[in-house]
């Protein structure tokens, strides 16, 4: 039962974050005005963090799309020309 409340809470926070990011009324739900220097976009960044965290909670990890190496697809092939600085020829 406690797990159900947690799941519903995370889903509700994600929904609020998505609605805040979509914000179809152009500023109706604006907590910090965007024209404030350096802190104007912190509320959008926080909403994005909430949505990404909720997706990760449910098993959708977006951080792997931003990594340089894809561990599942890269297979190292043995090569004859491997640089080894301490080996003798």
Phi and psi restraints in degrees (range 20) as a CNS / XPLOR table:
assign (resid 1 and name C) (resid 2 and name N)
       (resid 2 and name CA) (resid 2 and name C) 1.0 -67.0 20.0 2
assign (resid 2 and name N) (resid 2 and name CA)
       (resid 2 and name C) (resid 3 and name N) 1.0 -35.8 20.0 2
assign (resid 2 and name C) (resid 3 and name N)
       (resid 3 and name CA) (resid 3 and name C) 1.0 -64.0 20.0 2
assign (resid 3 and name N) (resid 3 and name CA)
       (resid 3 and name C) (resid 4 and name N) 1.0 -37.6 20.0 2
assign (resid 3 and name C) (resid 4 and name N)
       (resid 4 and name CA) (resid 4 and name C) 1.0 -64.3 20.0 2
assign (resid 4 and name N) (resid 4 and name CA)
       (resid 4 and name C) (resid 5 and name N) 1.0 -42.6 20.0 2
assign (resid 4 and name C) (resid 5 and name N)
       (resid 5 and name CA) (resid 5 and name C) 1.0 -63.0 20.0 2
assign (resid 5 and name N) (resid 5 and name CA)
       (resid 5 and name C) (resid 6 and name N) 1.0 -39.1 20.0 2
assign (resid 5 and name C) (resid 6 and name N)
       (resid 6 and name CA) (resid 6 and name C) 1.0 -67.0 20.0 2
assign (resid 6 and name N) (resid 6 and name CA)
       (resid 6 and name C) (resid 7 and name N) 1.0 -43.5 20.0 2
assign (resid 6 and name C) (resid 7 and name N)
       (resid 7 and name CA) (resid 7 and name C) 1.0 -61.7 20.0 2
assign (resid 7 and name N) (resid 7 and name CA)
       (resid 7 and name C) (resid 8 and name N) 1.0 -43.5 20.0 2
assign (resid 7 and name C) (resid 8 and name N)
       (resid 8 and name CA) (resid 8 and name C) 1.0 -66.7 20.0 2
assign (resid 8 and name N) (resid 8 and name CA)
       (resid 8 and name C) (resid 9 and name N) 1.0 -38.3 20.0 2
assign (resid 8 and name C) (resid 9 and name N)
       (resid 9 and name CA) (resid 9 and name C) 1.0 -64.4 20.0 2
assign (resid 9 and name N) (resid 9 and name CA)
       (resid 9 and name C) (resid 10 and name N) 1.0 -43.0 20.0 2
assign (resid 9 and name C) (resid 10 and name N)
       (resid 10 and name CA) (resid 10 and name C) 1.0 -65.5 20.0 2
assign (resid 10 and name N) (resid 10 and name CA)
       (resid 10 and name C) (resid 11 and name N) 1.0 -40.9 20.0 2
assign (resid 10 and name C) (resid 11 and name N)
       (resid 11 and name CA) (resid 11 and name C) 1.0 -64.6 20.0 2
assign (resid 11 and name N) (resid 11 and name CA)
       (resid 11 and name C) (resid 12 and name N) 1.0 -39.7 20.0 2
assign (resid 11 and name C) (resid 12 and name N)
       (resid 12 and name CA) (resid 12 and name C) 1.0 -65.5 20.0 2
assign (resid 12 and name N) (resid 12 and name CA)
       (resid 12 and name C) (resid 13 and name N) 1.0 -43.1 20.0 2
assign (resid 12 and name C) (resid 13 and name N)
       (resid 13 and name CA) (resid 13 and name C) 1.0 -62.5 20.0 2
assign (resid 13 and name N) (resid 13 and name CA)
       (resid 13 and name C) (resid 14 and name N) 1.0 -40.0 20.0 2
assign (resid 13 and name C) (resid 14 and name N)
       (resid 14 and name CA) (resid 14 and name C) 1.0 -64.6 20.0 2
assign (resid 14 and name N) (resid 14 and name CA)
       (resid 14 and name C) (resid 15 and name N) 1.0 -39.9 20.0 2
assign (resid 14 and name C) (resid 15 and name N)
       (resid 15 and name CA) (resid 15 and name C) 1.0 -64.4 20.0 2
assign (resid 15 and name N) (resid 15 and name CA)
       (resid 15 and name C) (resid 16 and name N) 1.0 -42.1 20.0 2
assign (resid 15 and name C) (resid 16 and name N)
       (resid 16 and name CA) (resid 16 and name C) 1.0 -63.7 20.0 2
assign (resid 16 and name N) (resid 16 and name CA)
       (resid 16 and name C) (resid 17 and name N) 1.0 -40.2 20.0 2
assign (resid 16 and name C) (resid 17 and name N)
       (resid 17 and name CA) (resid 17 and name C) 1.0 -64.2 20.0 2
assign (resid 17 and name N) (resid 17 and name CA)
       (resid 17 and name C) (resid 18 and name N) 1.0 -41.1 20.0 2
assign (resid 17 and name C) (resid 18 and name N)
       (resid 18 and name CA) (resid 18 and name C) 1.0 -66.8 20.0 2
assign (resid 18 and name N) (resid 18 and name CA)
       (resid 18 and name C) (resid 19 and name N) 1.0 -43.7 20.0 2
assign (resid 18 and name C) (resid 19 and name N)
       (resid 19 and name CA) (resid 19 and name C) 1.0 -62.6 20.0 2
assign (resid 19 and name N) (resid 19 and name CA)
       (resid 19 and name C) (resid 20 and name N) 1.0 -39.9 20.0 2
assign (resid 19 and name C) (resid 20 and name N)
       (resid 20 and name CA) (resid 20 and name C) 1.0 -65.5 20.0 2
assign (resid 20 and name N) (resid 20 and name CA)
       (resid 20 and name C) (resid 21 and name N) 1.0 -38.0 20.0 2
assign (resid 20 and name C) (resid 21 and name N)
       (resid 21 and name CA) (resid 21 and name C) 1.0 -73.5 20.0 2
assign (resid 21 and name N) (resid 21 and name CA)
       (resid 21 and name C) (resid 22 and name N) 1.0 -37.5 20.0 2
assign (resid 21 and name C) (resid 22 and name N)
       (resid 22 and name CA) (resid 22 and name C) 1.0 -69.6 20.0 2
assign (resid 22 and name N) (resid 22 and name CA)
       (resid 22 and name C) (resid 23 and name N) 1.0 -49.4 20.0 2
assign (resid 22 and name C) (resid 23 and name N)
       (resid 23 and name CA) (resid 23 and name C) 1.0 40.7 20.0 2
assign (resid 23 and name N) (resid 23 and name CA)
       (resid 23 and name C) (resid 24 and name N) 1.0 66.8 20.0 2
assign (resid 23 and name C) (resid 24 and name N)
       (resid 24 and name CA) (resid 24 and name C) 1.0 -65.7 20.0 2
assign (resid 24 and name N) (resid 24 and name CA)
       (resid 24 and name C) (resid 25 and name N) 1.0 -17.0 20.0 2
assign (resid 24 and name C) (resid 25 and name N)
       (resid 25 and name CA) (resid 25 and name C) 1.0 -92.2 20.0 2
assign (resid 25 and name N) (resid 25 and name CA)
       (resid 25 and name C) (resid 26 and name N) 1.0 8.9 20.0 2
assign (resid 25 and name C) (resid 26 and name N)
       (resid 26 and name CA) (resid 26 and name C) 1.0 55.5 20.0 2
assign (resid 26 and name N) (resid 26 and name CA)
       (resid 26 and name C) (resid 27 and name N) 1.0 58.3 20.0 2
assign (resid 26 and name C) (resid 27 and name N)
       (resid 27 and name CA) (resid 27 and name C) 1.0 115.3 20.0 2
assign (resid 27 and name N) (resid 27 and name CA)
       (resid 27 and name C) (resid 28 and name N) 1.0 5.9 20.0 2
assign (resid 27 and name C) (resid 28 and name N)
       (resid 28 and name CA) (resid 28 and name C) 1.0 -66.2 20.0 2
assign (resid 28 and name N) (resid 28 and name CA)
       (resid 28 and name C) (resid 29 and name N) 1.0 -37.2 20.0 2
assign (resid 28 and name C) (resid 29 and name N)
       (resid 29 and name CA) (resid 29 and name C) 1.0 -108.3 20.0 2
assign (resid 29 and name N) (resid 29 and name CA)
       (resid 29 and name C) (resid 30 and name N) 1.0 39.7 20.0 2
assign (resid 29 and name C) (resid 30 and name N)
       (resid 30 and name CA) (resid 30 and name C) 1.0 -87.5 20.0 2
assign (resid 30 and name N) (resid 30 and name CA)
       (resid 30 and name C) (resid 31 and name N) 1.0 115.8 20.0 2
assign (resid 30 and name C) (resid 31 and name N)
       (resid 31 and name CA) (resid 31 and name C) 1.0 -81.7 20.0 2
assign (resid 31 and name N) (resid 31 and name CA)
       (resid 31 and name C) (resid 32 and name N) 1.0 -45.0 20.0 2
assign (resid 31 and name C) (resid 32 and name N)
       (resid 32 and name CA) (resid 32 and name C) 1.0 -118.8 20.0 2
assign (resid 32 and name N) (resid 32 and name CA)
       (resid 32 and name C) (resid 33 and name N) 1.0 126.6 20.0 2
assign (resid 32 and name C) (resid 33 and name N)
       (resid 33 and name CA) (resid 33 and name C) 1.0 -62.4 20.0 2
assign (resid 33 and name N) (resid 33 and name CA)
       (resid 33 and name C) (resid 34 and name N) 1.0 138.9 20.0 2
assign (resid 33 and name C) (resid 34 and name N)
       (resid 34 and name CA) (resid 34 and name C) 1.0 -70.4 20.0 2
assign (resid 34 and name N) (resid 34 and name CA)
       (resid 34 and name C) (resid 35 and name N) 1.0 -14.9 20.0 2
assign (resid 34 and name C) (resid 35 and name N)
       (resid 35 and name CA) (resid 35 and name C) 1.0 -87.1 20.0 2
assign (resid 35 and name N) (resid 35 and name CA)
       (resid 35 and name C) (resid 36 and name N) 1.0 3.5 20.0 2
assign (resid 35 and name C) (resid 36 and name N)
       (resid 36 and name CA) (resid 36 and name C) 1.0 -76.8 20.0 2
assign (resid 36 and name N) (resid 36 and name CA)
       (resid 36 and name C) (resid 37 and name N) 1.0 126.9 20.0 2
assign (resid 36 and name C) (resid 37 and name N)
       (resid 37 and name CA) (resid 37 and name C) 1.0 -65.3 20.0 2
assign (resid 37 and name N) (resid 37 and name CA)
       (resid 37 and name C) (resid 38 and name N) 1.0 136.7 20.0 2
assign (resid 37 and name C) (resid 38 and name N)
       (resid 38 and name CA) (resid 38 and name C) 1.0 70.4 20.0 2
assign (resid 38 and name N) (resid 38 and name CA)
       (resid 38 and name C) (resid 39 and name N) 1.0 -27.9 20.0 2
assign (resid 38 and name C) (resid 39 and name N)
       (resid 39 and name CA) (resid 39 and name C) 1.0 -116.4 20.0 2
assign (resid 39 and name N) (resid 39 and name CA)
       (resid 39 and name C) (resid 40 and name N) 1.0 1.8 20.0 2
assign (resid 39 and name C) (resid 40 and name N)
       (resid 40 and name CA) (resid 40 and name C) 1.0 -65.9 20.0 2
assign (resid 40 and name N) (resid 40 and name CA)
       (resid 40 and name C) (resid 41 and name N) 1.0 -28.8 20.0 2
assign (resid 40 and name C) (resid 41 and name N)
       (resid 41 and name CA) (resid 41 and name C) 1.0 -104.3 20.0 2
assign (resid 41 and name N) (resid 41 and name CA)
       (resid 41 and name C) (resid 42 and name N) 1.0 10.8 20.0 2
assign (resid 41 and name C) (resid 42 and name N)
       (resid 42 and name CA) (resid 42 and name C) 1.0 -66.6 20.0 2
assign (resid 42 and name N) (resid 42 and name CA)
       (resid 42 and name C) (resid 43 and name N) 1.0 -32.2 20.0 2
assign (resid 42 and name C) (resid 43 and name N)
       (resid 43 and name CA) (resid 43 and name C) 1.0 -68.7 20.0 2
assign (resid 43 and name N) (resid 43 and name CA)
       (resid 43 and name C) (resid 44 and name N) 1.0 -38.0 20.0 2
assign (resid 43 and name C) (resid 44 and name N)
       (resid 44 and name CA) (resid 44 and name C) 1.0 -67.9 20.0 2
assign (resid 44 and name N) (resid 44 and name CA)
       (resid 44 and name C) (resid 45 and name N) 1.0 -37.7 20.0 2
assign (resid 44 and name C) (resid 45 and name N)
       (resid 45 and name CA) (resid 45 and name C) 1.0 -64.1 20.0 2
assign (resid 45 and name N) (resid 45 and name CA)
       (resid 45 and name C) (resid 46 and name N) 1.0 -39.6 20.0 2
assign (resid 45 and name C) (resid 46 and name N)
       (resid 46 and name CA) (resid 46 and name C) 1.0 -66.3 20.0 2
assign (resid 46 and name N) (resid 46 and name CA)
       (resid 46 and name C) (resid 47 and name N) 1.0 -41.6 20.0 2
assign (resid 46 and name C) (resid 47 and name N)
       (resid 47 and name CA) (resid 47 and name C) 1.0 -63.6 20.0 2
assign (resid 47 and name N) (resid 47 and name CA)
       (resid 47 and name C) (resid 48 and name N) 1.0 -39.0 20.0 2
assign (resid 47 and name C) (resid 48 and name N)
       (resid 48 and name CA) (resid 48 and name C) 1.0 -64.6 20.0 2
assign (resid 48 and name N) (resid 48 and name CA)
       (resid 48 and name C) (resid 49 and name N) 1.0 -41.5 20.0 2
assign (resid 48 and name C) (resid 49 and name N)
       (resid 49 and name CA) (resid 49 and name C) 1.0 -62.3 20.0 2
assign (resid 49 and name N) (resid 49 and name CA)
       (resid 49 and name C) (resid 50 and name N) 1.0 -39.9 20.0 2
assign (resid 49 and name C) (resid 50 and name N)
       (resid 50 and name CA) (resid 50 and name C) 1.0 -64.3 20.0 2
assign (resid 50 and name N) (resid 50 and name CA)
       (resid 50 and name C) (resid 51 and name N) 1.0 -43.8 20.0 2
assign (resid 50 and name C) (resid 51 and name N)
       (resid 51 and name CA) (resid 51 and name C) 1.0 -66.1 20.0 2
assign (resid 51 and name N) (resid 51 and name CA)
       (resid 51 and name C) (resid 52 and name N) 1.0 -44.3 20.0 2
assign (resid 51 and name C) (resid 52 and name N)
       (resid 52 and name CA) (resid 52 and name C) 1.0 -65.4 20.0 2
assign (resid 52 and name N) (resid 52 and name CA)
       (resid 52 and name C) (resid 53 and name N) 1.0 -39.0 20.0 2
assign (resid 52 and name C) (resid 53 and name N)
       (resid 53 and name CA) (resid 53 and name C) 1.0 -66.3 20.0 2
assign (resid 53 and name N) (resid 53 and name CA)
       (resid 53 and name C) (resid 54 and name N) 1.0 -38.1 20.0 2
assign (resid 53 and name C) (resid 54 and name N)
       (resid 54 and name CA) (resid 54 and name C) 1.0 -66.5 20.0 2
assign (resid 54 and name N) (resid 54 and name CA)
       (resid 54 and name C) (resid 55 and name N) 1.0 -40.6 20.0 2
assign (resid 54 and name C) (resid 55 and name N)
       (resid 55 and name CA) (resid 55 and name C) 1.0 -62.7 20.0 2
assign (resid 55 and name N) (resid 55 and name CA)
       (resid 55 and name C) (resid 56 and name N) 1.0 -40.1 20.0 2
assign (resid 55 and name C) (resid 56 and name N)
       (resid 56 and name CA) (resid 56 and name C) 1.0 -67.1 20.0 2
assign (resid 56 and name N) (resid 56 and name CA)
       (resid 56 and name C) (resid 57 and name N) 1.0 -34.9 20.0 2
assign (resid 56 and name C) (resid 57 and name N)
       (resid 57 and name CA) (resid 57 and name C) 1.0 -61.0 20.0 2
assign (resid 57 and name N) (resid 57 and name CA)
       (resid 57 and name C) (resid 58 and name N) 1.0 -37.3 20.0 2
assign (resid 57 and name C) (resid 58 and name N)
       (resid 58 and name CA) (resid 58 and name C) 1.0 -89.6 20.0 2
assign (resid 58 and name N) (resid 58 and name CA)
       (resid 58 and name C) (resid 59 and name N) 1.0 5.9 20.0 2
assign (resid 58 and name C) (resid 59 and name N)
       (resid 59 and name CA) (resid 59 and name C) 1.0 101.8 20.0 2
assign (resid 59 and name N) (resid 59 and name CA)
       (resid 59 and name C) (resid 60 and name N) 1.0 3.5 20.0 2
assign (resid 59 and name C) (resid 60 and name N)
       (resid 60 and name CA) (resid 60 and name C) 1.0 -100.3 20.0 2
assign (resid 60 and name N) (resid 60 and name CA)
       (resid 60 and name C) (resid 61 and name N) 1.0 103.4 20.0 2
assign (resid 60 and name C) (resid 61 and name N)
       (resid 61 and name CA) (resid 61 and name C) 1.0 -99.0 20.0 2
assign (resid 61 and name N) (resid 61 and name CA)
       (resid 61 and name C) (resid 62 and name N) 1.0 104.9 20.0 2
assign (resid 61 and name C) (resid 62 and name N)
       (resid 62 and name CA) (resid 62 and name C) 1.0 -80.2 20.0 2
assign (resid 62 and name N) (resid 62 and name CA)
       (resid 62 and name C) (resid 63 and name N) 1.0 -14.1 20.0 2
assign (resid 62 and name C) (resid 63 and name N)
       (resid 63 and name CA) (resid 63 and name C) 1.0 -69.3 20.0 2
assign (resid 63 and name N) (resid 63 and name CA)
       (resid 63 and name C) (resid 64 and name N) 1.0 -23.8 20.0 2
assign (resid 63 and name C) (resid 64 and name N)
       (resid 64 and name CA) (resid 64 and name C) 1.0 -71.9 20.0 2
assign (resid 64 and name N) (resid 64 and name CA)
       (resid 64 and name C) (resid 65 and name N) 1.0 -19.8 20.0 2
assign (resid 64 and name C) (resid 65 and name N)
       (resid 65 and name CA) (resid 65 and name C) 1.0 -76.0 20.0 2
assign (resid 65 and name N) (resid 65 and name CA)
       (resid 65 and name C) (resid 66 and name N) 1.0 -18.0 20.0 2
assign (resid 65 and name C) (resid 66 and name N)
       (resid 66 and name CA) (resid 66 and name C) 1.0 -97.5 20.0 2
assign (resid 66 and name N) (resid 66 and name CA)
       (resid 66 and name C) (resid 67 and name N) 1.0 -3.5 20.0 2
assign (resid 66 and name C) (resid 67 and name N)
       (resid 67 and name CA) (resid 67 and name C) 1.0 -78.0 20.0 2
assign (resid 67 and name N) (resid 67 and name CA)
       (resid 67 and name C) (resid 68 and name N) 1.0 153.9 20.0 2
assign (resid 67 and name C) (resid 68 and name N)
       (resid 68 and name CA) (resid 68 and name C) 1.0 -77.7 20.0 2
assign (resid 68 and name N) (resid 68 and name CA)
       (resid 68 and name C) (resid 69 and name N) 1.0 -35.2 20.0 2
assign (resid 68 and name C) (resid 69 and name N)
       (resid 69 and name CA) (resid 69 and name C) 1.0 -107.1 20.0 2
assign (resid 69 and name N) (resid 69 and name CA)
       (resid 69 and name C) (resid 70 and name N) 1.0 135.9 20.0 2
assign (resid 69 and name C) (resid 70 and name N)
       (resid 70 and name CA) (resid 70 and name C) 1.0 -103.1 20.0 2
assign (resid 70 and name N) (resid 70 and name CA)
       (resid 70 and name C) (resid 71 and name N) 1.0 105.0 20.0 2
assign (resid 70 and name C) (resid 71 and name N)
       (resid 71 and name CA) (resid 71 and name C) 1.0 -67.3 20.0 2
assign (resid 71 and name N) (resid 71 and name CA)
       (resid 71 and name C) (resid 72 and name N) 1.0 -26.4 20.0 2
assign (resid 71 and name C) (resid 72 and name N)
       (resid 72 and name CA) (resid 72 and name C) 1.0 -76.1 20.0 2
assign (resid 72 and name N) (resid 72 and name CA)
       (resid 72 and name C) (resid 73 and name N) 1.0 -32.7 20.0 2
assign (resid 72 and name C) (resid 73 and name N)
       (resid 73 and name CA) (resid 73 and name C) 1.0 -98.2 20.0 2
assign (resid 73 and name N) (resid 73 and name CA)
       (resid 73 and name C) (resid 74 and name N) 1.0 -20.5 20.0 2
assign (resid 73 and name C) (resid 74 and name N)
       (resid 74 and name CA) (resid 74 and name C) 1.0 -85.0 20.0 2
assign (resid 74 and name N) (resid 74 and name CA)
       (resid 74 and name C) (resid 75 and name N) 1.0 121.7 20.0 2
assign (resid 74 and name C) (resid 75 and name N)
       (resid 75 and name CA) (resid 75 and name C) 1.0 -122.9 20.0 2
assign (resid 75 and name N) (resid 75 and name CA)
       (resid 75 and name C) (resid 76 and name N) 1.0 127.4 20.0 2
assign (resid 75 and name C) (resid 76 and name N)
       (resid 76 and name CA) (resid 76 and name C) 1.0 -79.2 20.0 2
assign (resid 76 and name N) (resid 76 and name CA)
       (resid 76 and name C) (resid 77 and name N) 1.0 128.3 20.0 2
assign (resid 76 and name C) (resid 77 and name N)
       (resid 77 and name CA) (resid 77 and name C) 1.0 -95.6 20.0 2
assign (resid 77 and name N) (resid 77 and name CA)
       (resid 77 and name C) (resid 78 and name N) 1.0 135.1 20.0 2
assign (resid 77 and name C) (resid 78 and name N)
       (resid 78 and name CA) (resid 78 and name C) 1.0 -65.3 20.0 2
assign (resid 78 and name N) (resid 78 and name CA)
       (resid 78 and name C) (resid 79 and name N) 1.0 137.7 20.0 2
assign (resid 78 and name C) (resid 79 and name N)
       (resid 79 and name CA) (resid 79 and name C) 1.0 -129.5 20.0 2
assign (resid 79 and name N) (resid 79 and name CA)
       (resid 79 and name C) (resid 80 and name N) 1.0 150.3 20.0 2
assign (resid 79 and name C) (resid 80 and name N)
       (resid 80 and name CA) (resid 80 and name C) 1.0 -79.7 20.0 2
assign (resid 80 and name N) (resid 80 and name CA)
       (resid 80 and name C) (resid 81 and name N) 1.0 -22.1 20.0 2
assign (resid 80 and name C) (resid 81 and name N)
       (resid 81 and name CA) (resid 81 and name C) 1.0 -105.0 20.0 2
assign (resid 81 and name N) (resid 81 and name CA)
       (resid 81 and name C) (resid 82 and name N) 1.0 59.1 20.0 2
assign (resid 81 and name C) (resid 82 and name N)
       (resid 82 and name CA) (resid 82 and name C) 1.0 -91.7 20.0 2
assign (resid 82 and name N) (resid 82 and name CA)
       (resid 82 and name C) (resid 83 and name N) 1.0 127.8 20.0 2
assign (resid 82 and name C) (resid 83 and name N)
       (resid 83 and name CA) (resid 83 and name C) 1.0 -78.0 20.0 2
assign (resid 83 and name N) (resid 83 and name CA)
       (resid 83 and name C) (resid 84 and name N) 1.0 119.2 20.0 2
assign (resid 83 and name C) (resid 84 and name N)
       (resid 84 and name CA) (resid 84 and name C) 1.0 -129.5 20.0 2
assign (resid 84 and name N) (resid 84 and name CA)
       (resid 84 and name C) (resid 85 and name N) 1.0 107.0 20.0 2
assign (resid 84 and name C) (resid 85 and name N)
       (resid 85 and name CA) (resid 85 and name C) 1.0 -65.5 20.0 2
assign (resid 85 and name N) (resid 85 and name CA)
       (resid 85 and name C) (resid 86 and name N) 1.0 -24.7 20.0 2
assign (resid 85 and name C) (resid 86 and name N)
       (resid 86 and name CA) (resid 86 and name C) 1.0 -96.4 20.0 2
assign (resid 86 and name N) (resid 86 and name CA)
       (resid 86 and name C) (resid 87 and name N) 1.0 -1.5 20.0 2
assign (resid 86 and name C) (resid 87 and name N)
       (resid 87 and name CA) (resid 87 and name C) 1.0 -86.8 20.0 2
assign (resid 87 and name N) (resid 87 and name CA)
       (resid 87 and name C) (resid 88 and name N) 1.0 152.0 20.0 2
assign (resid 87 and name C) (resid 88 and name N)
       (resid 88 and name CA) (resid 88 and name C) 1.0 -104.9 20.0 2
assign (resid 88 and name N) (resid 88 and name CA)
       (resid 88 and name C) (resid 89 and name N) 1.0 146.3 20.0 2
